[in-house]
Amino acid sequence: MVCALFSRLTRPWFLAVLAGILALAGLWPPSTLAAGETVLTIPGTGDSQDLLRLLAERFKRDNPDITVNLPDSVGSTAGLRLVIGGKAELARTARPLRDDEIAAGLSQTVFAATPVVFAVHPAVTGVKGVTSAQAQAVFAGRVKNWSELGGPDLAVARVCRETPETTRELLNAAIPGFEAGGCHDQAVAYTTPEAVALVAGHPGAVGYVSLAAMAAANLTPLALDGVAPTLENVGRGSYRLVVPFGLAYKAPLSPAAARFLKFLSSPDALSLMARLGCLPSPAKPTAP
């Protein structure tokens, strides 16, 4: 039994998970998992979490000496604090850097943008879009059944995000009265993946998430004020709710981090981002 347990505890997948946990705790340097292999742990927002995990898999094919570890979401701000505190080299972000973060020595490379969408469970058929006024009414609790908007006879179940949170702050600024509703009588998601899971798990549910974050879920994105959340509409500026995906760091970058940022500008990475609901922005990493 002891030998079997030791065998499981020394498998590469277990060591990779352990290294990521210890790196975030500051107990394991982001140097080596095994001889010749560099571990790059990137905490932060959940909006780009799944996208970057897929990109990390592609990166690994041509860079077998570097493992890019993307822990579950702790949010942009917490990820940035880990970089400021020297506990991580890169942080995933879904917002611009704030003045105090810049003053702390952080820089940021924005590598993509994605629309923020109202997304519904697939059981909500017949509703292809909402106006800003309808969205505000839904989340204020005045619209209680999807039949009121031309959908099925199905109760509306709202999934809320509390501020400070990027998608919520965008909606508060863009839709009059949206902020006043708060999260009263709503399910509250504390991370983007949790919001996606709550909407996907409850017929009649509606939430607001980035398009890229829901790429692997069977959710329906709604048009807003007659404009569909397509990359074409984001590119021409007609769909206005957009979040930037970035990686923040303190210069100079390590060779491993510089290689990963350079990869995000590669044709392979740009193609994958576009397929997963992101408008790529050519990344320009700072050389170490």
N, C-alpha and C positions, 0 to 999 in steps of 0.2 A: 504493500500500500504506500509506504513512504517513497519507494522508488518511482511508483506511478505518479504520485503527487509531484515529486521533484521533476519528473519528465514534463508534466504539464506546465509547471512554473518556469521552465527554461525554454519553452517554445517561443519562436520569434514574435508571434502575435501578442503573447503576454508581456514580453519584454518591451515591445513597442508601446503598449498601453501604459505600462508602469513608467516608462521613460517620460511619456507625455505628462502624466500626473505629477511626477517629481519635478519636471522642468517648470511647470506652472507654480509649484510650491517653492521654487527656488532651491530645491534639494538635489537637483541633477543638472549639471551644466549642459547647454544645448550643443554638446560636442559629439560624443560617440555613443551609439547604441551597441555596436559591435565593431571589431577591428576594421578600419577604413570606411565606416559608414557614418555620415553626419545626419543628425536629427534636427529638423527645423520645425519648431512648434509655433503655430500661429493661432492665438486665441482671438476672440472678438465677437462681432455681430453674427446672428443666425441667418441674416438675409443672404449672405454669400457663402454660407457654410457648405451646403450641398454642391454648389457650383465649384468651389475651390477644392473640394474633395475629389471631384471628377477630374479637374485640371491637374491635381497632384498625382493622380494615377497615370495620366498621360505623361507628365513630367518625369515620372519614375522610369518609364521605358527607356529614355535616352540618358537618364542620370541615375543609374542604379546605386551610386554611392551616396545619394541623398534621400532621406525619408522625410516627407513633408507631413506633419501631424496636424490635423484640424480638429481640436477639441470641440465638444458641444458648446453652444452659445453661452457667453457671459455678457453679451452686449458690447457695443462699440466702446463706450466709456470705460468699462472694466478692462477691456483688452488694451486700451491706450494706457491705462494706469500701470498695467504689467510691463509695458515697454518702458515707460518713464522710470519705473522702479528697477529696471534691469532684469526682470524675470522672464522676458520674452524679447526677441529681436524684432518681430513683425507683429502687427495687430490688424485684424480685419475690421474695416469700418464701412458704415453706410451713411456717413454724413461728413461735411467738411470739418477740418480741425478748428477748434475754438482758440481764442487768443491765448488763454492760459496754457493750452497744450503746445502751441507754437513757441511760447516763451520758455517752456520746459525743454525745448530742443527737438521737438518732433517735426518730421517732414512726412509728406504723404504722396503716394503715387495712385492716381485714379486710373483704373484699368477698364472700367465698364460702367454703364448706366442701365437701369431697368425701371420700367413703370411700376408704380404702386397701384394696385387694383382692388376694387371690391370683388370678392370671390365668394361663390355660393356652392353649396353641396349640389351634386348632379341631379338630386331629386327635385330641385327647383327648376322645373322646365318652363319654357314659355317666357321667361324674363331674360332678355338679351342685354338690357342696359337700364340705368337709372339716371335721373337728373340729379343735380346737386341737392335740390330741395327734397327729392324723394329719399336720397341717401340720408340726409339729415333727419327726415321724419322716421325712417326705419330705425336709426340708432337712438332717436329720442323716445322710441316706444310707441309712436302714434300709428305706425303701420304694424299690425299684429299678425296678419295673415298674407301670404304671398298672392292670394287671389285678388287682393286689393290693387296689385300691380300687374294683373294679367297672368299670373302664374297659377300653380295648383292650390287646392284647398289644404294648405300646410302652414302650420304655425311658424312664425319667424323666430329663429334662435340667434341672438347676437353674440359675437365674440369680440371683445373689447381689448384694446391696448391702452395702458395708462401712461401719461407723460411722466418723465421725459422719455420719449421713444420716437424714432425718426418718422415712421409712417403716420403715426397719430399727429405729430406736430405739423406734417405736411397738410393733412386733412383739416386740422384746426385753422390753418392759415388760408386754405383754399375755399372752404365751404362755410358760409355764414351760419353761425349758430351751432356748428358741430361740436365745438369745444364745451359749450354749456351743458351738453348731455352727460358728460362724464362717463362712468361705467356702471351706473345704477341699474340693478336688475339684469346684469349681463355677465356672461362667463368672461373671466379675465385671463388672458394669456400673457405670460411673463417673458416668453421668448418667441421669435418668429416661427421656429419649428413647432412649438406648442400651439400657436394660433392656427397653423395649417392643419395640424392633427385634430384640433377641436372642430374646425369646419368640416373636415373630411369625415369625421365620426358621428355627425349629427344631422340627419335629414332636416332640411329647412334652415340650416345654419348659414350665416353670412359673416364674413370678416374682412379685414383689409391687410394685405400682405404684398410684398414685392412679387412680380411675375416670376422671377427666377427662383424664388424660394418655393413656389408651388409647382415647379416643373415636373416633379415626380409624383404629384398627387392628382387625383381625378377630381379637380375642381373646375368650375366654370368662371372665367373672368368676365366681368360686366363692362360694357361701354359706359362712359360717363359723359353726360350732356351730349350724347350722340356721337362721341368720338371713341373708337375702339382702341384699346391699349396695345397697339401693334408697334413693332420697332420702327416701321416706316413713319407712323404718326409721331413717335418720340423723336425721330431724326429730323422731321420737318417742324417740330415744335408745337404741333396741334394738340398732342396729349401732354398735359402740363404737369402731372404728378409723377415725378421721377426722382429716384435716389441714386447717388453715385456709389459705386463699389470701389474701395481703395484699400491699400496696404500702407500702414503708417510705421515709421521707424525713426531711429536716431542714427544719423550718418556718423561714420562711414559704414556701409553695409559689409557683412561678411561675404566671402566668395559664394557660399551656398545661397544666401538670400539674394545676392545680385543675379545669380543664374536663374533663380525661380522668377524674379521680376522680369528678366529678359525673356524668359519663356512665354510670359503672358502676352507678349507682342508677336509671337510666332503665328504663322498661318494656321497651324493646327489648333492652337488655343483660341484664336479669334473665331474660327469656324465653330468650335464647340460652344463658345459663349453665345453666338448668334442663335444657334439651335435651341439653347436653353433659356431664351427670353432676355438676352442682354445685348445692348448696343455697345460693341467693343470700342474702347478708347486706347490707342497705342500707348503702352506703358513706357516711360523713360526712366529706368532705375538709375540711381546714383551709384557710380562705380566705387568699389571699396578702396 
